[in-house]
Amino acid sequence: LVEKIDENNFKVWVKESAKEGRANASVIKLLADYFKVAKSDIQIIHGLKSKRKLIEIS
């Protein structure tokens, strides 16, 4: 689920656990689908091990 908070901030919920990067991979896939871009265009800049993340979409 992706919820737009404002122009640059979104809340994202995924079901996958944070183990072995599965949740991060799920966030990337979900955002790629939401913004209609390739998964390779999305990068987690900050927060790989945190619930709060800074993500760049190129």
N, C-alpha and C positions, 0 to 999 in steps of 0.2 A: 504494500500500500504506500502510495506517495501522496503527501498532503503539502500543498503550497502554502507557506507562511507569508512570504512577501516575495518581491522580485528576485531575491538572491538566496532565500532560505527555504528549505524544505524539510519535512519530517518524513522519514522512511522507516517502515516496519517490515521485517523479514522473519520467517519462521525458523530458519537455519540457526544452529548453535554457532558460537564464536570459535569453536575448536577448529584448528587447522585452516583458518582463513575462509571457512565456508560462508559465514555471514557476510564478510566483505565481498566475496565473489557474487553472492546473491544481491547485495546492494548495487554493485556495478551492473549486473544484468538487468535489474529492475529499472535503474536510471537510464540505461541504454534504450530499453523499450519505451520508457516514458518520453524521453527526448528524441527518440527515433534517430539515434546515432549508433555507431559501432561500439562494442565493448572496449575496443582498443583506444577509443577517443576519450575514455573516462579514466581518471587517475586519482587515487586517494593521496592527497598531498600531506595531510596531517591526521593522526588519529587512528592508525591501523589497529591499535589495541584498545581503543576507547569507543564509547557509544557516540560521542560527538566527533564528527569528521569534517575535514575541509576537502572538498572534492573539486577537481578541475575538469571541465568538459571542453575539449578542443574541437 
